[in-house]
Amino acid sequence: MKEDILEELVDDYLKFNGFFTIHNVKFQPAKTAPDYVTAADCVASDIDVVEFHPMKTGTDRVWVVSCKSWQEGFDPRDRIEAIQLGKKREGRDAWRSFRELGSWSKGRN
């Protein structure tokens, strides 16, 4: 059994559609990376679900999913705007809720 019901749902759906999946993949930028910031990057994060489909090509071949749940629900426009404008959510910089998909995957803006 997976640790999170959302991860289970994603896993079931993608396996049903022919993907191979792995969960809770640890992720951290290398200390030698030019944009590595010790205070922000010293603790590893994890990607909730990584999927691979052997019969697909291009961007459809590998999917990376971060499962989030909040009591008040999820408004993608609000989250994107908060990140773009440097706002805070849940008492911290908004981008930190998505650091493994945002700052660590493409470098900080």
C-alpha positions as CSV (number, residue, x, y, z in Angstrom):
1,M,0.0,0.0,0.0
2,K,1.2,3.5,-0.8
3,E,1.5,6.2,1.8
4,D,-1.0,8.5,0.3
5,I,-4.5,7.9,-1.3
6,L,-3.7,10.4,-4.0
7,E,-0.6,8.5,-5.0
8,E,-2.6,5.3,-5.0
9,L,-5.2,6.8,-7.4
10,V,-2.4,8.2,-9.7
11,D,-0.6,4.8,-9.6
12,D,-3.7,2.8,-10.4
13,Y,-4.8,5.1,-13.3
14,L,-1.4,5.1,-14.9
15,K,-0.7,1.4,-14.5
16,F,-4.1,0.7,-16.1
17,N,-2.9,2.8,-19.0
18,G,0.4,0.8,-19.4
19,F,2.8,2.9,-17.3
20,F,5.4,1.5,-15.0
21,T,5.6,3.6,-11.7
22,I,7.8,4.3,-8.8
23,H,7.0,6.3,-5.7
24,N,8.8,8.8,-3.4
25,V,11.9,9.3,-5.5
26,K,14.4,11.4,-3.5
27,F,15.4,14.5,-5.3
28,Q,18.0,17.2,-4.5
29,P,20.2,19.5,-6.5
30,A,23.9,18.7,-6.6
31,K,26.0,20.8,-4.2
32,T,28.2,21.7,-7.2
33,A,25.3,23.1,-9.2
34,P,25.8,26.8,-10.0
35,D,22.4,27.8,-8.6
36,Y,22.7,25.6,-5.4
37,V,21.7,27.6,-2.3
38,T,22.6,25.8,0.9
39,A,19.8,27.3,3.1
40,A,17.1,26.3,0.5
41,D,18.5,23.1,-1.0
42,C,20.2,21.3,1.9
43,V,17.1,19.1,2.6
44,A,16.1,16.6,0.0
45,S,12.6,16.5,-1.3
46,D,10.8,13.7,-3.2
47,I,8.8,13.3,-6.3
48,D,5.6,11.5,-5.4
49,V,5.2,9.4,-8.5
50,V,7.4,8.9,-11.6
51,E,6.0,7.0,-14.5
52,F,7.5,5.5,-17.6
53,H,5.6,4.1,-20.6
54,P,7.8,1.8,-22.8
55,M,5.6,2.2,-25.9
56,K,5.4,6.0,-26.0
57,T,7.9,8.6,-27.2
58,G,8.7,12.2,-26.5
59,T,7.1,14.0,-23.6
60,D,4.4,11.3,-23.2
61,R,7.0,8.7,-22.3
62,V,7.9,9.9,-18.8
63,W,5.5,11.7,-16.4
64,V,6.4,13.2,-13.0
65,V,3.5,13.8,-10.6
66,S,3.5,15.7,-7.3
67,C,0.4,14.9,-5.3
68,K,-0.9,17.8,-3.2
69,S,-4.0,18.1,-1.0
70,W,-5.2,21.0,1.0
71,Q,-8.4,21.3,3.1
72,E,-9.5,24.4,1.3
73,G,-9.0,22.9,-2.1
74,F,-6.7,23.7,-5.0
75,D,-6.9,26.7,-7.3
76,P,-4.1,26.4,-9.9
77,R,-4.5,30.0,-11.1
78,D,-4.0,31.3,-7.5
79,R,-1.0,29.1,-7.0
80,I,0.7,30.1,-10.2
81,E,0.0,33.8,-9.6
82,A,1.3,33.5,-6.0
83,I,4.6,31.9,-7.3
84,Q,5.0,34.5,-10.1
85,L,4.4,37.4,-7.7
86,G,6.5,36.1,-4.9
87,K,3.6,35.7,-2.4
88,K,3.4,33.6,0.6
89,R,1.1,30.6,1.2
90,E,0.8,28.6,4.4
91,G,3.3,30.9,6.0
92,R,6.1,30.4,3.4
93,D,7.1,31.4,-0.1
94,A,4.5,30.0,-2.5
95,W,7.1,28.3,-4.7
96,R,8.4,26.1,-1.8
97,S,5.2,24.0,-2.1
98,F,6.4,23.0,-5.6
99,R,10.2,23.3,-5.3
100,E,10.8,19.8,-6.7
101,L,8.8,20.6,-9.9
102,G,9.7,24.2,-10.1
103,S,13.0,25.6,-8.9
104,W,14.9,22.3,-8.9
105,S,13.8,21.1,-12.3
106,K,14.6,24.2,-14.3
107,G,16.6,26.5,-12.0
108,R,15.4,29.4,-10.0
109,N,13.8,32.4,-11.7
